[in-house]
Amino acid sequence: MSRKIFRVTLIKPSHYDDDGYVIQWMRSSIPSNSLASVYGLIDDCAHRSVLGDDVEIVIDAFDETNTIIPIKKIIREMKKADGGFVGLVGVQSNQFPRAVDMARQFRRHDLPVIVGGFHTAGCLAMLPETPPEIVEAQEMGISIYAGETEGRMDDVLRDVWKGELKPLYNFMHDLPDMADAMVPYLPDHLVRKAAGAYTSFDSGRGCPFQCSFCTIINVQGRKSRYRTPDDIERIIRLNHEQGIKRFFITDDNFARNKNWEAILDRMIKLREVDKLKFKFIIQVDTLCHKMPNFIEKAARAGCNRCFIGLENIDPDALMGAKKRQNKIWEYREMLQAWKDAGVVTYAGYILGFPDDTPEKIHRNIEIIKNELPLDLVEFFFLTPLPGSEDHQKMAREGVWMDPDINKYDLNHRVSHHPIMSDQEWEKVYRDAWHQYYTPEHVETVLRRGAARGVGVKQLFHGMGAFYGSLFIEDVHPLECGFVRRKARRQRRYGLPIENPILFYPRRAYETAKSLYGWGSLYLKFKAIHDKVVNDPDKLAYTDLALSPVSDAEENDLSLIKVFEDVIPDTYGAPTKKIVQEEEDIPPAAAAE
């Protein structure tokens, strides 16, 4: 007898630009760990024949940031199967409208659809009532999944197979253990659609800190859960076998993974003893340099890029956002440690804290440029993301937030500022990018890299990509990729499908304009790169940001002097030495 087919179609949705077209590229920049995790879990179900020996589970996966989703083909294939469902995975708030628009088309053909991700999880975790966009989705017959799927995928597949798919799966109060959990995995043909053929995995989940703008702590919890070194080795070897050697470790804060040292030690062994070649990117907090051997081992293990949760340099802003762990007087020491290890540093910087003004923001960016050896900075609007404490508080108090959740991507203003007008806030956001990525500062960053052994070519490409994303493609660097695609018929629900006579000539012009912009920017920054590389004295370069200073000298820095009246009140200690003795982790988190 022939086996029955149970077909699962997994889609990681993108989101819409301001004209209602899906943001997608020939090559995207950020791999989707949610897609890899769910794929790995269902692939495991298929190997274990959880629906019976007579049922074959077939998986199709798509990342919409680099693929035009063949919706009609998917519907045909799903209708020919004996059962199955469409899963829209890892759906963030700004991606929810696009996810529902795709789900609407599948539901018209009575196909089961499940939507999960941070938006559904965050809303159900933090809001007293289900928000209208989720209610509307459920009214279409879309099943909502909130929580993690480890240990639960078998039951979901069986529910679909039996025709008993539930309207809601809510596991927000039952976070699974990660030890020996099924590893995330994607076939190489999917991975290679991301720039640099990066894939991803999470070595741990949860963060002990309490940042009010963060959704991670309310979706993944504040208790450290982590994979074993054996799991990490398995992930690396599994991908190495298919030629994938670059990883993005998606832990929101790898430094707070309690198993970090054992994991790094295993990765060092794989590189130095077993001679496997691989590199990875991690995300950490500003206190990681206080952990003995952390930076040194991360670099030996293959870390070549590090994203740091800097967020701001104003103590009042950091305290107001409950980011007590960030201590500005330690930023230079921390950044120099990463630079000495040859690792490129990225930092997110949030604009729009309550006391921010255009003048204060401009001053603070100049301080960063002159006194901190930071490589790349990406700016964000302070955004009340669904799932965060900020969003919960504003919703409870009835404060205006933009009802279009497609805009909740951190590079659109979705609320009002108490001091700045809407126009001032939007202008200062774009001005910040111009201010940091001047040709003069690009040269400074490249010279710092050359002097300390950080890859100048990598810095040159990174700074060009960050600046060009905003001013050539009009998207944030995290959403950018290589060569923009626009599918004429895949437009936001409710907007008209444009006439091809108008659409295609305009697309040709937009593409030519984009290519010209990238070419001009490349030549401009390449001239700076060549100037630095060809300088015979490049190794002797130094400046204030690279110079180690004593405590007394450091107190004369603008980074400290500007905020010296604030620091004692904010941290409850009058001197730097006393403040450094504070607990790194808030008491509430430590109690967990």
DRENPA-951286 format. One line per 4 residues: number of its first residue (from 0); their letters; for each residue x, y, z of C-alpha. Coordinates in Angstrom, 1 decimal. Example, Ala and Ser with C-alpha at 12.3 -4.5 7.8 and 13.67 -1.06 7.14 Angstrom:
BEGIN
0) AS) 12.3/-4.5/7.8; 13.7/-1.1/7.1
! end
This chain:
BEGIN
0) MSRK) 0.0/0.0/0.0; 1.2/3.5/-0.8; 2.0/5.8/2.1; -0.2/8.7/2.9
4) IFRV) 1.3/12.2/2.6; 1.1/14.7/5.4; 2.5/18.0/4.0; 3.8/20.8/6.3
8) TLIK) 4.6/24.2/4.7; 6.6/26.5/7.0; 6.9/30.2/6.1; 8.9/32.8/7.9
12) PSHY) 7.0/36.0/6.8; 8.6/39.3/6.1; 6.7/42.6/6.4; 5.5/45.4/4.2
16) DDDG) 7.3/48.6/3.3; 5.5/52.0/3.4; 4.0/51.3/-0.1; 2.6/48.0/0.9
20) YVIQ) 5.1/45.8/-0.9; 6.8/42.9/0.9; 10.4/43.6/1.9; 12.5/40.9/0.3
24) WMRS) 15.8/40.4/-1.4; 17.8/38.1/-3.6; 19.9/37.5/-0.5; 18.7/38.4/3.0
28) SIPS) 20.9/39.4/5.9; 19.5/37.7/9.0; 18.8/34.0/9.2; 15.6/32.9/10.9
32) NSLA) 16.2/30.7/14.0; 12.5/30.1/14.5; 12.3/28.6/11.0; 15.3/26.4/11.8
36) SVYG) 13.9/25.3/15.1; 10.5/24.4/13.9; 11.9/22.6/10.8; 14.2/20.6/13.1
40) LIDD) 11.4/19.6/15.4; 9.1/18.5/12.5; 11.9/16.7/10.8; 12.4/14.8/14.0
44) CAHR) 8.7/13.9/14.0; 9.0/12.6/10.5; 12.0/10.4/11.3; 10.1/9.0/14.3
48) SVLG) 6.9/8.4/12.2; 4.7/10.1/14.9; 1.6/9.8/12.6; 2.2/6.1/12.0
52) DDVE) 4.4/4.1/9.7; 1.9/4.5/6.8; 2.1/8.3/6.9; 5.0/10.2/5.3
56) IVID) 5.6/13.7/6.7; 6.9/16.1/3.9; 8.3/19.5/4.9; 8.6/22.6/2.6
60) AFDE) 10.2/25.7/4.1; 10.4/29.3/2.9; 11.9/32.5/4.2; 10.0/35.3/2.7
64) TNTI) 12.9/37.8/3.2; 14.7/36.0/0.4; 12.0/34.1/-1.5; 8.8/35.1/-3.3
68) IPIK) 6.3/32.8/-1.7; 4.6/30.6/-4.4; 1.2/30.7/-2.8; -0.8/29.2/-5.6
72) KIIR) 1.7/26.3/-5.9; 1.6/25.7/-2.2; -2.2/25.5/-2.3; -2.1/23.0/-5.1
76) EMKK) 0.5/20.8/-3.3; -1.4/21.0/0.0; -4.7/20.1/-1.6; -3.1/17.0/-3.2
80) ADGG) -1.8/15.7/0.2; -3.8/13.6/2.6; -3.4/16.1/5.4; -1.1/18.9/6.7
84) FVGL) -1.0/22.5/7.5; 0.7/25.8/6.8; 2.8/27.2/9.7; 3.7/30.8/9.8
88) VGVQ) 6.6/30.8/12.2; 8.6/33.3/14.2; 6.1/36.0/13.5; 7.1/39.4/15.0
92) SNQF) 4.6/42.2/15.6; 5.6/44.0/12.4; 5.2/40.7/10.4; 1.8/39.8/11.8
96) PRAV) -0.2/41.7/9.1; 1.7/40.0/6.3; 1.3/36.6/8.1; -2.5/37.1/8.3
100) DMAR) -2.7/38.2/4.6; -1.0/35.0/3.5; -3.1/32.9/5.9; -6.2/34.5/4.5
104) QFRR) -5.4/33.1/1.1; -4.8/29.6/2.5; -8.0/29.7/4.6; -10.0/30.4/1.5
108) HDLP) -9.1/26.9/0.4; -9.9/25.5/3.9; -6.2/24.7/4.6; -5.3/24.5/8.3
112) VIVG) -3.1/27.4/9.3; -1.1/28.0/12.5; 0.5/31.3/13.4; 3.1/31.5/16.1
116) GFHT) 5.9/33.8/17.2; 6.8/36.7/19.4; 3.7/38.8/18.7; 1.2/36.1/19.7
120) AGCL) 3.3/35.0/22.7; 4.1/38.5/23.9; 0.5/39.7/23.7; -0.9/36.7/25.5
124) AMLP) 1.8/37.0/28.2; 1.4/40.7/28.9; -2.1/41.9/28.0; -5.3/41.2/30.0
128) ETPP) -7.4/40.8/26.8; -6.5/39.3/23.4; -5.8/42.2/20.9; -8.2/42.7/18.0
132) EIVE) -5.8/41.6/15.3; -5.4/38.2/16.9; -9.1/37.8/17.5; -9.7/38.7/13.8
136) AQEM) -7.2/36.0/12.8; -9.0/33.4/15.0; -12.3/34.4/13.4; -10.8/33.4/10.0
140) GISI) -10.1/29.9/11.4; -6.4/30.6/12.0; -5.0/28.6/15.0; -2.7/30.7/17.3
144) YAGE) 0.3/29.2/19.0; 2.0/30.9/21.9; 5.1/29.5/23.5; 7.9/27.1/22.6
148) TEGR) 7.3/23.9/20.7; 9.9/21.5/22.2; 8.1/18.4/23.5; 4.8/19.5/22.0
152) MDDV) 5.2/19.2/18.2; 4.0/15.5/18.2; 0.6/16.6/19.7; 0.2/19.5/17.2
156) LRDV) 0.8/17.2/14.2; -1.6/14.6/15.6; -4.3/17.2/16.2; -4.0/18.4/12.6
160) WKGE) -4.0/14.8/11.2; -7.2/14.0/13.2; -8.9/17.2/12.1; -8.9/18.5/15.7
164) LKPL) -6.7/21.5/15.5; -7.3/23.8/18.4; -7.9/27.5/18.0; -5.3/28.3/20.6
168) YNFM) -2.2/26.6/22.0; -1.0/28.6/24.9; 2.2/27.3/26.7; 3.4/30.7/28.0
172) HDLP) 3.5/29.4/31.6; 5.3/26.2/30.8; 8.7/26.8/29.3; 10.5/23.6/28.4
176) DMAD) 14.0/22.6/29.4; 16.5/22.9/26.6; 19.0/20.2/27.6; 19.0/17.5/24.8
180) AMVP) 16.3/19.4/22.9; 16.0/18.8/19.2; 18.6/21.0/17.4; 17.6/23.7/14.9
184) YLPD) 18.3/22.8/11.3; 17.7/23.9/7.8; 18.9/22.3/4.5; 21.8/24.0/2.9
188) HLVR) 19.7/25.2/-0.1; 17.7/27.3/2.3; 20.7/28.5/4.3; 22.5/29.7/1.2
192) KAAG) 19.8/32.2/0.4; 21.1/34.3/3.3; 24.1/36.5/2.7; 27.3/34.7/3.7
196) AYTS) 25.4/31.4/4.1; 24.7/32.1/7.8; 22.5/29.8/9.7; 21.5/30.2/13.3
200) FDSG) 20.9/28.4/16.6; 20.1/29.3/20.2; 22.4/28.0/22.8; 20.2/29.3/25.5
204) RGCP) 17.0/31.2/26.2; 16.1/33.7/28.9; 17.8/36.8/30.3; 18.0/37.9/33.9
208) FQCS) 17.7/41.6/33.4; 14.5/43.7/33.5; 14.7/46.1/30.5; 11.3/47.6/30.1
212) FCTI) 11.5/47.8/26.3; 12.4/44.2/25.9; 10.1/41.4/24.9; 12.5/38.5/25.4
216) INVQ) 12.2/38.4/29.2; 8.4/38.1/29.0; 8.4/35.5/26.2; 11.4/33.4/27.0
220) GRKS) 11.6/34.2/30.7; 14.3/35.5/33.0; 15.7/32.1/34.0; 18.7/30.8/32.0
224) RYRT) 17.8/27.7/30.0; 20.6/26.2/27.9; 21.7/23.5/25.6; 24.5/21.1/26.4
228) PDDI) 28.0/21.3/24.7; 27.1/18.0/23.0; 24.1/19.7/21.5; 26.2/22.6/20.2
232) ERII) 28.8/20.2/18.7; 26.0/18.3/17.0; 24.6/21.5/15.5; 28.0/22.6/14.2
236) RLNH) 29.0/19.2/12.8; 25.5/18.7/11.2; 25.9/22.0/9.4; 29.6/21.5/8.6
240) EQGI) 28.7/18.3/6.7; 26.6/20.4/4.3; 29.3/23.1/4.0; 27.7/25.6/6.3
244) KRFF) 30.3/27.2/8.5; 28.9/30.5/9.7; 26.5/30.8/12.6; 24.4/33.5/14.3
248) ITDD) 23.9/32.4/17.9; 20.5/34.0/18.7; 20.6/34.1/22.5; 19.5/37.5/23.5
252) NFAR) 22.4/37.6/25.9; 24.9/34.8/25.5; 26.9/36.1/28.4; 24.1/35.2/30.8
256) NKNW) 23.8/31.7/29.5; 25.0/29.8/32.6; 26.6/27.2/30.3; 28.6/29.7/28.3
260) EAIL) 32.1/28.5/29.3; 31.4/24.8/28.7; 29.9/25.7/25.3; 32.9/27.9/24.3
264) DRMI) 35.4/25.3/25.5; 33.7/22.7/23.3; 33.8/25.1/20.3; 37.5/25.8/21.0
268) KLRE) 38.2/22.1/20.9; 36.3/21.7/17.6; 38.4/24.5/16.1; 41.8/23.9/17.6
272) VDKL) 41.9/20.1/18.0; 39.4/18.8/15.5; 40.3/21.5/13.0; 36.8/22.5/12.0
276) KFKF) 36.6/25.9/10.5; 33.6/28.0/11.5; 32.8/31.5/12.8; 29.9/33.0/14.7
280) IIQV) 28.1/36.1/15.9; 26.9/36.6/19.4; 24.8/39.1/21.4; 26.0/40.1/24.9
284) DTLC) 25.5/42.8/27.5; 28.0/45.5/28.6; 29.2/43.6/31.6; 30.6/40.5/29.8
288) HKMP) 34.2/41.7/30.1; 33.9/41.4/33.9; 33.6/37.6/33.4; 37.0/36.0/33.6
292) NFIE) 38.1/34.6/30.2; 34.8/35.3/28.5; 36.0/37.5/25.7; 39.3/35.6/25.2
296) KAAR) 37.4/32.3/24.9; 34.7/33.7/22.6; 37.4/34.9/20.2; 39.2/31.6/20.3
300) AGCN) 35.9/29.7/19.8; 35.4/31.6/16.5; 33.5/34.8/17.4; 34.3/37.5/14.9
304) RCFI) 31.3/39.8/15.5; 29.6/40.8/18.6; 26.4/42.7/19.1; 26.3/44.7/22.4
308) GLEN) 23.2/46.0/24.1; 24.6/49.5/24.7; 21.2/51.2/24.1; 22.2/54.6/25.5
312) IDPD) 24.9/56.4/27.4; 22.6/58.5/29.6; 22.3/57.0/33.1; 18.8/58.5/33.6
316) ALMG) 17.5/56.9/30.4; 19.1/53.5/31.3; 17.7/53.6/34.8; 14.2/54.6/33.5
320) AKKR) 14.2/51.6/31.2; 15.4/49.4/34.1; 18.7/48.7/32.3; 20.6/49.0/35.6
324) QNKI) 23.3/46.7/34.4; 24.7/49.2/31.9; 27.4/51.3/33.6; 28.7/53.9/31.2
328) WEYR) 32.1/54.3/32.8; 33.0/50.7/31.9; 32.0/51.0/28.2; 35.6/51.9/27.1
332) EMLQ) 37.2/49.1/29.0; 34.7/46.6/27.6; 35.0/47.8/24.0; 38.8/47.9/24.1
336) AWKD) 38.7/44.2/25.3; 36.7/43.2/22.3; 38.9/45.2/19.9; 42.1/43.6/21.4
340) AGVV) 40.5/40.2/20.7; 40.0/41.2/17.0; 36.2/41.1/17.2; 34.0/43.6/15.3
344) TYAG) 31.6/45.3/17.7; 28.0/46.3/16.9; 25.8/48.3/19.2; 22.1/49.2/19.2
348) YILG) 21.4/52.8/20.3; 17.8/53.8/21.2; 16.5/57.3/20.5; 13.5/58.7/22.2
352) FPDD) 13.9/58.2/26.0; 11.7/60.6/27.9; 14.5/63.2/28.5; 16.0/63.0/25.0
356) TPEK) 16.2/66.2/23.0; 17.8/66.7/19.5; 20.6/68.6/21.2; 21.3/65.9/23.8
360) IHRN) 21.2/63.1/21.2; 23.7/65.0/19.0; 26.0/65.6/22.0; 25.9/62.0/23.1
364) IEII) 26.7/60.6/19.6; 29.7/62.9/19.4; 30.9/61.5/22.8; 30.5/58.0/21.5
368) KNEL) 32.5/58.8/18.3; 35.3/60.5/20.2; 35.6/58.4/23.4; 34.4/54.8/22.7
372) PLDL) 36.2/52.4/20.3; 32.9/51.2/18.9; 32.7/50.0/15.3; 29.2/49.9/14.0
376) VEFF) 26.1/51.5/15.6; 22.5/51.0/14.5; 19.9/53.4/15.8; 16.3/52.6/16.8
380) FLTP) 13.2/54.5/17.9; 12.2/53.7/21.4; 9.3/51.4/20.6; 6.6/49.9/22.8
384) LPGS) 6.8/46.5/21.3; 3.8/44.2/22.1; 5.2/41.8/24.8; 7.2/44.5/26.6
388) EDHQ) 6.5/46.2/29.9; 6.5/49.5/28.1; 3.6/48.3/25.8; 1.7/46.8/28.7
392) KMAR) 1.9/50.0/30.7; 0.9/52.3/27.8; -2.0/50.0/26.9; -3.2/50.0/30.4
396) EGVW) -3.0/53.8/30.7; -4.7/54.3/27.3; -1.6/56.1/25.9; -1.7/56.5/22.1
400) MDPD) 0.2/53.9/20.1; 0.0/53.6/16.3; -2.7/51.0/15.5; -0.8/49.7/12.5
404) INKY) 1.5/47.0/13.9; 3.3/46.7/10.6; 5.2/49.8/11.7; 6.5/48.1/14.9
408) DLNH) 9.9/47.4/13.4; 11.9/49.9/15.5; 12.6/52.2/12.6; 9.2/53.8/12.5
412) RVSH) 7.8/56.2/15.2; 4.7/54.6/16.7; 4.1/56.8/19.8; 4.5/60.4/20.8
416) HPIM) 7.5/61.8/22.7; 7.0/63.9/25.8; 9.4/66.6/24.7; 10.1/66.3/21.0
420) SDQE) 7.5/66.8/18.4; 6.7/63.9/16.0; 8.7/65.7/13.3; 11.7/66.4/15.5
424) WEKV) 11.8/62.8/16.7; 11.7/61.4/13.1; 14.3/64.0/11.9; 16.7/63.2/14.8
428) YRDA) 16.5/59.5/13.9; 17.8/60.1/10.4; 20.2/62.8/11.5; 21.8/60.3/13.9
432) WHQY) 22.8/58.0/11.0; 24.3/60.9/9.1; 26.2/62.1/12.2; 27.8/58.7/13.0
436) YTPE) 28.6/57.6/9.4; 30.5/60.6/8.2; 33.5/60.0/6.0; 35.7/61.3/8.8
440) HVET) 34.4/58.9/11.3; 34.4/56.0/8.9; 38.1/56.6/8.5; 38.6/56.8/12.3
444) VLRR) 36.9/53.4/12.8; 39.0/51.8/10.1; 42.2/53.3/11.6; 41.2/51.9/15.0
448) GAAR) 40.6/48.5/13.5; 43.9/48.5/11.6; 45.8/49.5/14.7; 44.3/46.7/16.9
452) GVGV) 44.1/43.9/14.4; 40.4/44.0/13.6; 39.6/43.2/9.9; 39.6/46.6/8.1
456) KQLF) 37.8/45.1/5.0; 35.1/43.7/7.3; 34.6/47.1/8.9; 34.6/48.9/5.5
460) HGMG) 31.8/46.6/4.2; 29.9/46.8/7.4; 29.9/50.5/7.7; 28.9/50.9/4.0
464) AFYG) 26.1/48.4/4.4; 24.7/50.0/7.5; 24.7/53.5/6.1; 23.5/52.5/2.6
468) SLFI) 20.6/50.4/4.0; 18.9/53.5/5.3; 19.8/56.1/2.7; 19.7/54.0/-0.4
472) EDVH) 17.1/51.2/0.3; 15.2/53.2/3.0; 15.1/50.2/5.4; 17.0/49.4/8.6
476) PLEC) 20.2/47.4/8.2; 18.6/44.5/10.0; 16.0/44.3/7.3; 18.3/44.9/4.3
480) GFVR) 19.8/42.5/1.9; 21.3/42.2/-1.6; 19.2/43.4/-4.5; 15.6/44.3/-3.6
484) RKAR) 12.7/42.3/-5.0; 9.1/43.4/-5.4; 6.4/41.0/-6.5; 3.6/43.1/-8.1
488) RQRR) 0.8/40.9/-6.9; 2.0/40.4/-3.4; 0.8/43.6/-1.9; -0.8/44.4/1.4
492) YGLP) -4.5/43.4/1.7; -6.8/46.2/0.8; -4.3/48.1/-1.5; -4.7/48.0/-5.2
496) IENP) -2.6/45.8/-7.5; -0.8/48.2/-9.7; -1.0/48.3/-13.5; 2.1/46.5/-15.0
500) ILFY) 2.6/49.4/-17.4; 3.2/51.6/-14.4; 4.8/49.2/-12.1; 7.6/47.7/-14.1
504) PRRA) 9.1/50.9/-15.6; 9.2/52.3/-12.1; 10.8/49.2/-10.7; 13.5/49.4/-13.4
508) YETA) 14.2/53.0/-12.4; 14.2/52.1/-8.7; 16.7/49.3/-9.3; 19.0/51.4/-11.4
512) KSLY) 18.9/54.2/-8.8; 19.7/51.7/-6.0; 22.6/50.2/-7.9; 24.0/53.6/-8.7
516) GWGS) 23.7/54.6/-5.0; 25.5/51.5/-3.9; 28.2/51.9/-6.5; 28.8/55.5/-5.5
520) LYLK) 28.9/54.7/-1.8; 31.3/51.8/-2.4; 33.8/54.0/-4.3; 33.5/56.7/-1.6
524) FKAI) 34.2/54.3/1.3; 36.7/52.2/-0.7; 38.9/55.3/-1.1; 38.9/55.7/2.7
528) HDKV) 39.7/52.0/3.1; 42.6/52.1/0.7; 44.0/55.3/2.4; 44.0/53.5/5.8
532) VNDP) 45.4/50.1/4.5; 48.2/51.8/2.6; 49.3/54.0/5.4; 52.8/52.7/6.5
536) DKLA) 52.1/54.0/10.0; 48.7/52.5/10.4; 49.8/50.2/13.3; 50.9/53.2/15.3
540) YTDL) 47.6/54.9/15.2; 46.0/55.8/18.6; 43.4/58.2/19.9; 41.4/58.9/23.0
544) ALSP) 39.1/55.9/22.5; 42.0/53.5/22.2; 44.1/54.9/25.1; 43.9/53.2/28.5
548) VSDA) 43.5/55.7/31.3; 43.6/55.7/35.0; 40.5/56.3/37.2; 41.6/59.9/37.7
552) EEND) 42.0/60.6/34.0; 38.8/58.8/33.1; 36.8/61.2/35.3; 37.9/64.0/32.9
556) LSLI) 36.2/62.3/29.9; 33.0/63.8/28.5; 31.4/60.4/28.9; 31.7/60.9/32.7
560) KVFE) 31.8/64.6/33.2; 28.5/65.2/31.3; 26.7/62.8/33.6; 28.6/63.3/36.8
564) DVIP) 25.6/65.0/38.5; 23.3/62.1/37.5; 25.4/59.0/38.3; 25.3/59.2/42.1
568) DTYG) 21.5/59.7/42.1; 20.9/57.0/39.5; 23.1/54.3/41.0; 23.0/55.2/44.6
572) APTK) 26.8/55.6/45.0; 29.0/58.7/45.0; 32.1/57.2/43.4; 33.0/55.0/40.5
576) KIVQ) 34.7/52.4/42.7; 31.7/52.0/45.0; 29.3/51.7/42.1; 31.3/48.9/40.5
580) EEED) 30.7/46.8/43.6; 27.0/46.7/42.9; 25.3/43.4/41.9; 25.4/42.9/38.2
584) IPPA) 22.0/41.2/38.3; 19.0/42.8/39.8; 17.9/41.1/43.1; 14.6/39.9/41.6
588) AAAE) 16.5/38.0/38.9; 19.1/36.7/41.2; 16.3/35.2/43.4; 15.2/33.1/40.5
! end
